[in-house]
Amino acid sequence: MNNIEINQFILKPATTVKRVFKFTFIPLFFLFIIFSSTHANAFQFSDWDIILKRYVKADVLDGVRLNTVDYGKLKLDPTFLQLENNLNLFPLSKLSTNKEKLSFWINVYNIFAVKVVTDNYPLKSIKDVGGLFKSVWKVKAGRVDNKKYTLDQIEHQILRKMGDPRIHTAIVCASISCPDLAMEAYKPEKLDEQLDNQMKVFLSNPNKGMRIDAERKHPRIHLSPIFDWFKEDFKSNGGVFKFIKPYVLPKYKQALNNPDLSISYMYYNWSINGS
């Protein structure tokens, strides 16, 4: 075999590798572009993330463990006003997927609930806002896409109609007994993980989520009244007990199967979840 033949023999594998790389690189490149552009049009809640990290911390109020909000300082932060303005300018037509819409409106509900408090701060309860003929839930709380929304509209006309009962431990009514305000914004790409975690955290809190007196002669489950107020939302998922079972502490799973388990609902503390 002469030198030319040897060189051709050696080069052939390299050429083959080059061709393989050429034809695999292009699809992978486009897959990267598609993946990186997923949710690119969705609203970016980076300002909300900043606010949550600055003003939300774990604490105890009235004997209840929860994430508290420093409304007094948050009220003075220009980042919050910037966030409000950006929501007002955001075109809802940019939201395309179900997860984009769900995460967006959960965040907006929580932002507007906080806004209601800061707009009327100081106050003892969010329910102090409004009046004799209009509850706080029906007061215009903020704007999205140049349209005013109430908390009622967001919860009942948008979020509940999307059919995911986990929203009830994600939206926060600025009160001690409501679920904890998460310390990060909800994001489409990790929404399921975040909602599952919220449900677990809420149900593991014995003073506002759930506890079971399994050792009693007549075992009793104590639940947040949230599970009573919105029990219709859990019906299509087999009912409250069946729905919450995957999220409860291991020691409670068997107790939920007990046909003699009676239910009572905890007192709901409407005091502000912060200072």
NUSEPA-573819 format. One record per residue (C-alpha): residue number from 1; residue in three letters; x, y, z. Coordinates in nm, 4 decimals, padded with zeros to 6 digits. Example, Ala and Ser with C-alpha at 12.3 -4.5 7.8 and 13.67 -1.06 7.14 Angstrom:
<node num="1" residu="ALA" xx="01.2300" yy="-00.4500" zz="00.7800"/>
<node num="2" residu="SER" xx="01.3670" yy="-00.1060" zz="00.7140"/>
//
This chain:
<node num="1" residu="MET" xx="00.0000" yy="00.0000" zz="00.0000"/>
<node num="2" residu="ASN" xx="00.1552" yy="00.3331" zz="-00.1121"/>
<node num="3" residu="ASN" xx="00.1519" yy="00.6604" zz="00.0850"/>
<node num="4" residu="ILE" xx="-00.1487" yy="00.8019" zz="-00.1035"/>
<node num="5" residu="GLU" xx="-00.3563" yy="00.4933" zz="-00.0263"/>
<node num="6" residu="ILE" xx="-00.2520" yy="00.5050" zz="00.3407"/>
<node num="7" residu="ASN" xx="-00.3513" yy="00.8700" zz="00.3675"/>
<node num="8" residu="GLN" xx="-00.6901" yy="00.8039" zz="00.2083"/>
<node num="9" residu="PHE" xx="-00.7481" yy="00.5149" zz="00.4459"/>
<node num="10" residu="ILE" xx="-00.6635" yy="00.7280" zz="00.7487"/>
<node num="11" residu="LEU" xx="-00.8753" yy="01.0219" zz="00.6348"/>
<node num="12" residu="LYS" xx="-01.1913" yy="00.8230" zz="00.5710"/>
<node num="13" residu="PRO" xx="-01.2890" yy="00.7761" zz="00.9381"/>
<node num="14" residu="ALA" xx="-01.2229" yy="01.1459" zz="01.0078"/>
<node num="15" residu="THR" xx="-01.4427" yy="01.2453" zz="00.7126"/>
<node num="16" residu="THR" xx="-01.7164" yy="01.0141" zz="00.8358"/>
<node num="17" residu="VAL" xx="-01.7007" yy="01.1647" zz="01.1846"/>
<node num="18" residu="LYS" xx="-01.7131" yy="01.5107" zz="01.0331"/>
<node num="19" residu="ARG" xx="-02.0219" yy="01.4216" zz="00.8309"/>
<node num="20" residu="VAL" xx="-02.1946" yy="01.2662" zz="01.1322"/>
<node num="21" residu="PHE" xx="-02.1159" yy="01.5767" zz="01.3366"/>
<node num="22" residu="LYS" xx="-02.2431" yy="01.7991" zz="01.0566"/>
<node num="23" residu="PHE" xx="-02.5781" yy="01.6239" zz="01.0314"/>
<node num="24" residu="THR" xx="-02.6353" yy="01.5802" zz="01.4052"/>
<node num="25" residu="PHE" xx="-02.5208" yy="01.9268" zz="01.5045"/>
<node num="26" residu="ILE" xx="-02.7863" yy="02.1055" zz="01.2992"/>
<node num="27" residu="PRO" xx="-03.0918" yy="01.9327" zz="01.4555"/>
<node num="28" residu="LEU" xx="-02.9404" yy="01.9653" zz="01.8035"/>
<node num="29" residu="PHE" xx="-02.8777" yy="02.3327" zz="01.7410"/>
<node num="30" residu="PHE" xx="-03.2392" yy="02.3882" zz="01.6405"/>
<node num="31" residu="LEU" xx="-03.3616" yy="02.1877" zz="01.9388"/>
<node num="32" residu="PHE" xx="-03.1586" yy="02.4167" zz="02.1632"/>
<node num="33" residu="ILE" xx="-03.3116" yy="02.7243" zz="01.9995"/>
<node num="34" residu="ILE" xx="-03.6643" yy="02.5832" zz="02.0389"/>
<node num="35" residu="PHE" xx="-03.6038" yy="02.4858" zz="02.4013"/>
<node num="36" residu="SER" xx="-03.4453" yy="02.8174" zz="02.4930"/>
<node num="37" residu="SER" xx="-03.7307" yy="03.0096" zz="02.3321"/>
<node num="38" residu="THR" xx="-04.0003" yy="02.8127" zz="02.5197"/>
<node num="39" residu="HIS" xx="-04.2015" yy="03.0537" zz="02.7382"/>
<node num="40" residu="ALA" xx="-03.9951" yy="03.3429" zz="02.5948"/>
<node num="41" residu="ASN" xx="-04.3131" yy="03.5424" zz="02.5405"/>
<node num="42" residu="ALA" xx="-04.4450" yy="03.4780" zz="02.8913"/>
<node num="43" residu="PHE" xx="-04.4257" yy="03.7571" zz="03.1464"/>
<node num="44" residu="GLN" xx="-04.0960" yy="03.7587" zz="03.3348"/>
<node num="45" residu="PHE" xx="-04.1593" yy="03.7847" zz="03.7092"/>
<node num="46" residu="SER" xx="-03.7992" yy="03.8726" zz="03.7973"/>
<node num="47" residu="ASP" xx="-03.9109" yy="04.1825" zz="03.9926"/>
<node num="48" residu="TRP" xx="-04.1561" yy="03.9697" zz="04.1918"/>
<node num="49" residu="ASP" xx="-03.8748" yy="03.7248" zz="04.2701"/>
<node num="50" residu="ILE" xx="-03.6646" yy="04.0134" zz="04.4028"/>
<node num="51" residu="ILE" xx="-03.9518" yy="04.1414" zz="04.6182"/>
<node num="52" residu="LEU" xx="-04.0253" yy="03.7969" zz="04.7629"/>
<node num="53" residu="LYS" xx="-03.6623" yy="03.7457" zz="04.8604"/>
<node num="54" residu="ARG" xx="-03.6417" yy="04.0915" zz="05.0199"/>
<node num="55" residu="TYR" xx="-03.9619" yy="04.1001" zz="05.2202"/>
<node num="56" residu="VAL" xx="-04.0827" yy="03.7450" zz="05.2876"/>
<node num="57" residu="LYS" xx="-03.9408" yy="03.5362" zz="05.5729"/>
<node num="58" residu="ALA" xx="-04.0397" yy="03.2399" zz="05.7884"/>
<node num="59" residu="ASP" xx="-04.1838" yy="03.3395" zz="06.1257"/>
<node num="60" residu="VAL" xx="-04.4575" yy="03.2634" zz="06.3794"/>
<node num="61" residu="LEU" xx="-04.7697" yy="03.4773" zz="06.4298"/>
<node num="62" residu="ASP" xx="-05.0480" yy="03.3964" zz="06.6789"/>
<node num="63" residu="GLY" xx="-04.8861" yy="03.0580" zz="06.7346"/>
<node num="64" residu="VAL" xx="-04.8962" yy="02.9697" zz="06.3626"/>
<node num="65" residu="ARG" xx="-04.5862" yy="02.8937" zz="06.1581"/>
<node num="66" residu="LEU" xx="-04.5924" yy="03.0805" zz="05.8258"/>
<node num="67" residu="ASN" xx="-04.4107" yy="03.2999" zz="05.5752"/>
<node num="68" residu="THR" xx="-04.4618" yy="03.6606" zz="05.6797"/>
<node num="69" residu="VAL" xx="-04.4486" yy="03.9760" zz="05.4668"/>
<node num="70" residu="ASP" xx="-04.2924" yy="04.3085" zz="05.5654"/>
<node num="71" residu="TYR" xx="-04.5658" yy="04.5235" zz="05.4077"/>
<node num="72" residu="GLY" xx="-04.4368" yy="04.8452" zz="05.5639"/>
<node num="73" residu="LYS" xx="-04.1031" yy="04.8273" zz="05.3810"/>
<node num="74" residu="LEU" xx="-04.2413" yy="04.6679" zz="05.0658"/>
<node num="75" residu="LYS" xx="-04.4837" yy="04.9589" zz="05.0281"/>
<node num="76" residu="LEU" xx="-04.1883" yy="05.1967" zz="04.9805"/>
<node num="77" residu="ASP" xx="-03.9981" yy="04.9851" zz="04.7277"/>
<node num="78" residu="PRO" xx="-04.0084" yy="05.1296" zz="04.3709"/>
<node num="79" residu="THR" xx="-03.9566" yy="04.7776" zz="04.2354"/>
<node num="80" residu="PHE" xx="-04.3171" yy="04.6984" zz="04.3274"/>
<node num="81" residu="LEU" xx="-04.4482" yy="04.9985" zz="04.1330"/>
<node num="82" residu="GLN" xx="-04.2351" yy="04.8956" zz="03.8365"/>
<node num="83" residu="LEU" xx="-04.3849" yy="04.5462" zz="03.8544"/>
<node num="84" residu="GLU" xx="-04.7384" yy="04.6909" zz="03.8559"/>
<node num="85" residu="ASN" xx="-04.6606" yy="04.9067" zz="03.5519"/>
<node num="86" residu="ASN" xx="-04.5118" yy="04.6137" zz="03.3619"/>
<node num="87" residu="LEU" xx="-04.8232" yy="04.4034" zz="03.4252"/>
<node num="88" residu="ASN" xx="-05.0434" yy="04.6839" zz="03.2976"/>
<node num="89" residu="LEU" xx="-04.8412" yy="04.6976" zz="02.9741"/>
<node num="90" residu="PHE" xx="-04.8224" yy="04.3217" zz="02.9212"/>
<node num="91" residu="PRO" xx="-05.0371" yy="04.1832" zz="02.6328"/>
<node num="92" residu="LEU" xx="-05.2242" yy="03.8728" zz="02.7489"/>
<node num="93" residu="SER" xx="-05.2150" yy="03.7447" zz="02.3903"/>
<node num="94" residu="LYS" xx="-04.8515" yy="03.6492" zz="02.4517"/>
<node num="95" residu="LEU" xx="-04.9580" yy="03.3727" zz="02.6894"/>
<node num="96" residu="SER" xx="-05.0018" yy="03.0559" zz="02.4870"/>
<node num="97" residu="THR" xx="-04.9687" yy="02.7391" zz="02.6978"/>
<node num="98" residu="ASN" xx="-05.1874" yy="02.6328" zz="02.9888"/>
<node num="99" residu="LYS" xx="-04.8896" yy="02.6427" zz="03.2262"/>
<node num="100" residu="GLU" xx="-04.7986" yy="02.9926" zz="03.1169"/>
<node num="101" residu="LYS" xx="-05.1520" yy="03.1092" zz="03.1885"/>
<node num="102" residu="LEU" xx="-05.1822" yy="02.9246" zz="03.5190"/>
<node num="103" residu="SER" xx="-04.8478" yy="03.0403" zz="03.6597"/>
<node num="104" residu="PHE" xx="-04.9111" yy="03.3950" zz="03.5360"/>
<node num="105" residu="TRP" xx="-05.2497" yy="03.4342" zz="03.7047"/>
<node num="106" residu="ILE" xx="-05.1360" yy="03.2720" zz="04.0303"/>
<node num="107" residu="ASN" xx="-04.8550" yy="03.5260" zz="04.0478"/>
<node num="108" residu="VAL" xx="-05.0886" yy="03.8111" zz="03.9565"/>
<node num="109" residu="TYR" xx="-05.3404" yy="03.7117" zz="04.2244"/>
<node num="110" residu="ASN" xx="-05.0679" yy="03.7124" zz="04.4890"/>
<node num="111" residu="ILE" xx="-04.9220" yy="04.0407" zz="04.3672"/>
<node num="112" residu="PHE" xx="-05.2627" yy="04.2088" zz="04.3721"/>
<node num="113" residu="ALA" xx="-05.3440" yy="04.0708" zz="04.7177"/>
<node num="114" residu="VAL" xx="-05.0186" yy="04.2239" zz="04.8423"/>
<node num="115" residu="LYS" xx="-05.1027" yy="04.5456" zz="04.6563"/>
<node num="116" residu="VAL" xx="-05.4420" yy="04.5680" zz="04.8264"/>
<node num="117" residu="VAL" xx="-05.2664" yy="04.5550" zz="05.1622"/>
<node num="118" residu="THR" xx="-04.9902" yy="04.8030" zz="05.0758"/>
<node num="119" residu="ASP" xx="-05.2414" yy="05.0438" zz="04.9196"/>
<node num="120" residu="ASN" xx="-05.4340" yy="05.0484" zz="05.2482"/>
<node num="121" residu="TYR" xx="-05.1490" yy="04.9917" zz="05.4934"/>
<node num="122" residu="PRO" xx="-05.1490" yy="04.9885" zz="05.7929"/>
<node num="123" residu="LEU" xx="-05.4452" yy="04.7593" zz="05.8567"/>
<node num="124" residu="LYS" xx="-05.5235" yy="04.4568" zz="06.0728"/>
<node num="125" residu="SER" xx="-05.6956" yy="04.2415" zz="05.8103"/>
<node num="126" residu="ILE" xx="-05.7350" yy="04.2440" zz="05.4352"/>
<node num="127" residu="LYS" xx="-06.1089" yy="04.2179" zz="05.5000"/>
<node num="128" residu="ASP" xx="-06.0977" yy="04.5712" zz="05.6443"/>
<node num="129" residu="VAL" xx="-06.0658" yy="04.6932" zz="05.2844"/>
<node num="130" residu="GLY" xx="-06.3876" yy="04.7531" zz="05.0963"/>
<node num="131" residu="GLY" xx="-06.7043" yy="04.8577" zz="05.2670"/>
<node num="132" residu="LEU" xx="-07.0544" yy="04.7686" zz="05.3735"/>
<node num="133" residu="PHE" xx="-07.1740" yy="04.7053" zz="05.0175"/>
<node num="134" residu="LYS" xx="-06.8526" yy="04.5779" zz="04.8532"/>
<node num="135" residu="SER" xx="-06.6108" yy="04.3206" zz="04.9963"/>
<node num="136" residu="VAL" xx="-06.2364" yy="04.3433" zz="04.9393"/>
<node num="137" residu="TRP" xx="-06.2620" yy="04.0601" zz="04.6861"/>
<node num="138" residu="LYS" xx="-06.4771" yy="04.2770" zz="04.4587"/>
<node num="139" residu="VAL" xx="-06.2586" yy="04.5886" zz="04.4786"/>
<node num="140" residu="LYS" xx="-06.0515" yy="04.6591" zz="04.1662"/>
<node num="141" residu="ALA" xx="-05.7071" yy="04.5451" zz="04.2773"/>
<node num="142" residu="GLY" xx="-05.4816" yy="04.6095" zz="03.9779"/>
<node num="143" residu="ARG" xx="-05.4403" yy="04.6207" zz="03.6015"/>
<node num="144" residu="VAL" xx="-05.3243" yy="04.3654" zz="03.3460"/>
<node num="145" residu="ASP" xx="-05.3110" yy="04.4488" zz="02.9771"/>
<node num="146" residu="ASN" xx="-05.4754" yy="04.7842" zz="03.0582"/>
<node num="147" residu="LYS" xx="-05.7768" yy="04.6185" zz="03.2191"/>
<node num="148" residu="LYS" xx="-05.8740" yy="04.6314" zz="03.5878"/>
<node num="149" residu="TYR" xx="-05.9241" yy="04.3057" zz="03.7769"/>
<node num="150" residu="THR" xx="-06.0645" yy="04.2162" zz="04.1173"/>
<node num="151" residu="LEU" xx="-05.9305" yy="03.9252" zz="04.3231"/>
<node num="152" residu="ASP" xx="-06.2699" yy="03.7598" zz="04.2785"/>
<node num="153" residu="GLN" xx="-06.2416" yy="03.7756" zz="03.8993"/>
<node num="154" residu="ILE" xx="-05.8953" yy="03.6231" zz="03.8972"/>
<node num="155" residu="GLU" xx="-05.9837" yy="03.3436" zz="04.1378"/>
<node num="156" residu="HIS" xx="-06.3307" yy="03.2421" zz="04.0226"/>
<node num="157" residu="GLN" xx="-06.3471" yy="03.3458" zz="03.6573"/>
<node num="158" residu="ILE" xx="-05.9925" yy="03.2547" zz="03.5558"/>
<node num="159" residu="LEU" xx="-05.8007" yy="03.0266" zz="03.7930"/>
<node num="160" residu="ARG" xx="-06.0760" yy="02.7930" zz="03.9147"/>
<node num="161" residu="LYS" xx="-06.1989" yy="02.7426" zz="03.5585"/>
<node num="162" residu="MET" xx="-05.8563" yy="02.6024" zz="03.4675"/>
<node num="163" residu="GLY" xx="-05.9425" yy="02.2931" zz="03.6723"/>
<node num="164" residu="ASP" xx="-05.6394" yy="02.2491" zz="03.8983"/>
<node num="165" residu="PRO" xx="-05.7391" yy="02.2367" zz="04.2689"/>
<node num="166" residu="ARG" xx="-05.3766" yy="02.2889" zz="04.3706"/>
<node num="167" residu="ILE" xx="-05.4269" yy="02.6602" zz="04.3102"/>
<node num="168" residu="HIS" xx="-05.6010" yy="02.6792" zz="04.6482"/>
<node num="169" residu="THR" xx="-05.2696" yy="02.6336" zz="04.8292"/>
<node num="170" residu="ALA" xx="-05.0847" yy="02.8659" zz="04.5918"/>
<node num="171" residu="ILE" xx="-05.2959" yy="03.1827" zz="04.5925"/>
<node num="172" residu="VAL" xx="-05.2575" yy="03.3809" zz="04.9121"/>
<node num="173" residu="CYS" xx="-05.5114" yy="03.6143" zz="05.0730"/>
<node num="174" residu="ALA" xx="-05.2580" yy="03.8010" zz="05.2920"/>
<node num="175" residu="SER" xx="-05.3881" yy="03.6325" zz="05.6097"/>
<node num="176" residu="ILE" xx="-05.2350" yy="03.4123" zz="05.8789"/>
<node num="177" residu="SER" xx="-05.4507" yy="03.1089" zz="05.8004"/>
<node num="178" residu="CYS" xx="-05.4095" yy="03.1217" zz="05.4241"/>
<node num="179" residu="PRO" xx="-05.1375" yy="02.9136" zz="05.2557"/>
<node num="180" residu="ASP" xx="-04.7847" yy="03.0499" zz="05.2733"/>
<node num="181" residu="LEU" xx="-04.6712" yy="03.3012" zz="05.0161"/>
<node num="182" residu="ALA" xx="-04.4033" yy="03.1128" zz="04.8227"/>
<node num="183" residu="MET" xx="-04.0582" yy="03.2702" zz="04.8294"/>
<node num="184" residu="GLU" xx="-04.0248" yy="03.2529" zz="04.4528"/>
<node num="185" residu="ALA" xx="-04.2469" yy="03.3343" zz="04.1580"/>
<node num="186" residu="TYR" xx="-04.4361" yy="03.0526" zz="03.9890"/>
<node num="187" residu="LYS" xx="-04.2793" yy="02.9558" zz="03.6570"/>
<node num="188" residu="PRO" xx="-04.4286" yy="02.7510" zz="03.3695"/>
<node num="189" residu="GLU" xx="-04.1289" yy="02.5196" zz="03.3416"/>
<node num="190" residu="LYS" xx="-04.1452" yy="02.4122" zz="03.7086"/>
<node num="191" residu="LEU" xx="-04.5108" yy="02.4765" zz="03.7890"/>
<node num="192" residu="ASP" xx="-04.6087" yy="02.1178" zz="03.8746"/>
<node num="193" residu="GLU" xx="-04.3195" yy="02.0847" zz="04.1162"/>
<node num="194" residu="GLN" xx="-04.4053" yy="02.4181" zz="04.2797"/>
<node num="195" residu="LEU" xx="-04.7773" yy="02.3408" zz="04.3163"/>
<node num="196" residu="ASP" xx="-04.7060" yy="01.9948" zz="04.4588"/>
<node num="197" residu="ASN" xx="-04.4655" yy="02.1483" zz="04.7085"/>
<node num="198" residu="GLN" xx="-04.7194" yy="02.4117" zz="04.8148"/>
<node num="199" residu="MET" xx="-04.9799" yy="02.1450" zz="04.8783"/>
<node num="200" residu="LYS" xx="-04.7327" yy="01.9397" zz="05.0862"/>
<node num="201" residu="VAL" xx="-04.6174" yy="02.2407" zz="05.2895"/>
<node num="202" residu="PHE" xx="-04.9729" yy="02.3511" zz="05.3650"/>
<node num="203" residu="LEU" xx="-05.0938" yy="02.0039" zz="05.4657"/>
<node num="204" residu="SER" xx="-04.7898" yy="01.9529" zz="05.6901"/>
<node num="205" residu="ASN" xx="-04.8772" yy="02.2635" zz="05.8935"/>
<node num="206" residu="PRO" xx="-05.0914" yy="02.1357" zz="06.1855"/>
<node num="207" residu="ASN" xx="-05.2166" yy="02.4814" zz="06.2842"/>
<node num="208" residu="LYS" xx="-05.3645" yy="02.5864" zz="05.9529"/>
<node num="209" residu="GLY" xx="-05.3424" yy="02.3077" zz="05.6932"/>
<node num="210" residu="MET" xx="-05.4208" yy="01.9663" zz="05.8403"/>
<node num="211" residu="ARG" xx="-05.3751" yy="01.7468" zz="06.1428"/>
<node num="212" residu="ILE" xx="-05.5279" yy="01.4137" zz="06.2424"/>
<node num="213" residu="ASP" xx="-05.6050" yy="01.2874" zz="06.5911"/>
<node num="214" residu="ALA" xx="-05.5598" yy="00.9224" zz="06.4965"/>
<node num="215" residu="GLU" xx="-05.5119" yy="00.7879" zz="06.8501"/>
<node num="216" residu="ARG" xx="-05.8567" yy="00.8907" zz="06.9713"/>
<node num="217" residu="LYS" xx="-06.1375" yy="00.6399" zz="07.0073"/>
<node num="218" residu="HIS" xx="-06.3137" yy="00.8300" zz="06.7313"/>
<node num="219" residu="PRO" xx="-06.0368" yy="00.9607" zz="06.5004"/>
<node num="220" residu="ARG" xx="-06.0833" yy="01.3122" zz="06.3680"/>
<node num="221" residu="ILE" xx="-05.9229" yy="01.5115" zz="06.0882"/>
<node num="222" residu="HIS" xx="-05.8870" yy="01.8866" zz="06.1281"/>
<node num="223" residu="LEU" xx="-05.8702" yy="02.0629" zz="05.7926"/>
<node num="224" residu="SER" xx="-05.8379" yy="02.4183" zz="05.6721"/>
<node num="225" residu="PRO" xx="-06.1846" yy="02.5502" zz="05.5793"/>
<node num="226" residu="ILE" xx="-06.0368" yy="02.6066" zz="05.2322"/>
<node num="227" residu="PHE" xx="-06.1096" yy="02.2386" zz="05.1661"/>
<node num="228" residu="ASP" xx="-06.4730" yy="02.2971" zz="05.2619"/>
<node num="229" residu="TRP" xx="-06.5186" yy="02.6249" zz="05.0731"/>
<node num="230" residu="PHE" xx="-06.3868" yy="02.4727" zz="04.7509"/>
<node num="231" residu="LYS" xx="-06.4854" yy="02.1082" zz="04.7902"/>
<node num="232" residu="GLU" xx="-06.6608" yy="02.1193" zz="04.4520"/>
<node num="233" residu="ASP" xx="-06.3208" yy="02.1733" zz="04.2864"/>
<node num="234" residu="PHE" xx="-06.1943" yy="01.8464" zz="04.4368"/>
<node num="235" residu="LYS" xx="-06.4965" yy="01.6358" zz="04.3382"/>
<node num="236" residu="SER" xx="-06.3777" yy="01.5670" zz="03.9850"/>
<node num="237" residu="ASN" xx="-06.0533" yy="01.4373" zz="04.1381"/>
<node num="238" residu="GLY" xx="-06.2270" yy="01.1874" zz="04.3668"/>
<node num="239" residu="GLY" xx="-06.2961" yy="01.4206" zz="04.6566"/>
<node num="240" residu="VAL" xx="-06.0801" yy="01.5998" zz="04.9112"/>
<node num="241" residu="PHE" xx="-05.9411" yy="01.2916" zz="05.0912"/>
<node num="242" residu="LYS" xx="-05.8383" yy="01.1136" zz="04.7732"/>
<node num="243" residu="PHE" xx="-05.6831" yy="01.4286" zz="04.6319"/>
<node num="244" residu="ILE" xx="-05.4761" yy="01.5229" zz="04.9353"/>
<node num="245" residu="LYS" xx="-05.3548" yy="01.1696" zz="05.0206"/>
<node num="246" residu="PRO" xx="-05.0383" yy="01.1830" zz="04.8010"/>
<node num="247" residu="TYR" xx="-04.9383" yy="01.5088" zz="04.9706"/>
<node num="248" residu="VAL" xx="-04.9852" yy="01.4313" zz="05.3407"/>
<node num="249" residu="LEU" xx="-04.7202" yy="01.3133" zz="05.5858"/>
<node num="250" residu="PRO" xx="-04.6640" yy="00.9333" zz="05.5736"/>
<node num="251" residu="LYS" xx="-04.8077" yy="00.8860" zz="05.9226"/>
<node num="252" residu="TYR" xx="-05.1432" yy="01.0243" zz="05.8036"/>
<node num="253" residu="LYS" xx="-05.1887" yy="00.8280" zz="05.4805"/>
<node num="254" residu="GLN" xx="-05.3409" yy="00.5202" zz="05.6471"/>
<node num="255" residu="ALA" xx="-05.5669" yy="00.7319" zz="05.8676"/>
<node num="256" residu="LEU" xx="-05.7310" yy="00.8829" zz="05.5600"/>
<node num="257" residu="ASN" xx="-05.8598" yy="00.5346" zz="05.4705"/>
<node num="258" residu="ASN" xx="-06.0471" yy="00.5030" zz="05.7998"/>
<node num="259" residu="PRO" xx="-06.4243" yy="00.5123" zz="05.7258"/>
<node num="260" residu="ASP" xx="-06.4883" yy="00.6347" zz="06.0808"/>
<node num="261" residu="LEU" xx="-06.2725" yy="00.9419" zz="06.0366"/>
<node num="262" residu="SER" xx="-06.4776" yy="01.2510" zz="06.1193"/>
<node num="263" residu="ILE" xx="-06.4034" yy="01.6011" zz="05.9920"/>
<node num="264" residu="SER" xx="-06.3845" yy="01.9362" zz="06.1587"/>
<node num="265" residu="TYR" xx="-06.2622" yy="02.2620" zz="06.0109"/>
<node num="266" residu="MET" xx="-06.0125" yy="02.4888" zz="06.1793"/>
<node num="267" residu="TYR" xx="-06.0685" yy="02.8482" zz="06.2823"/>
<node num="268" residu="TYR" xx="-05.9595" yy="03.0799" zz="06.0013"/>
<node num="269" residu="ASN" xx="-05.7441" yy="03.3680" zz="06.1225"/>
<node num="270" residu="TRP" xx="-05.7910" yy="03.6663" zz="05.8891"/>
<node num="271" residu="SER" xx="-05.5252" yy="03.8801" zz="06.0606"/>
<node num="272" residu="ILE" xx="-05.2568" yy="04.0156" zz="05.8263"/>
<node num="273" residu="ASN" xx="-04.9746" yy="03.7710" zz="05.7583"/>
<node num="274" residu="GLY" xx="-04.7033" yy="04.0233" zz="05.8361"/>
<node num="275" residu="SER" xx="-04.6231" yy="04.3687" zz="05.9598"/>
//
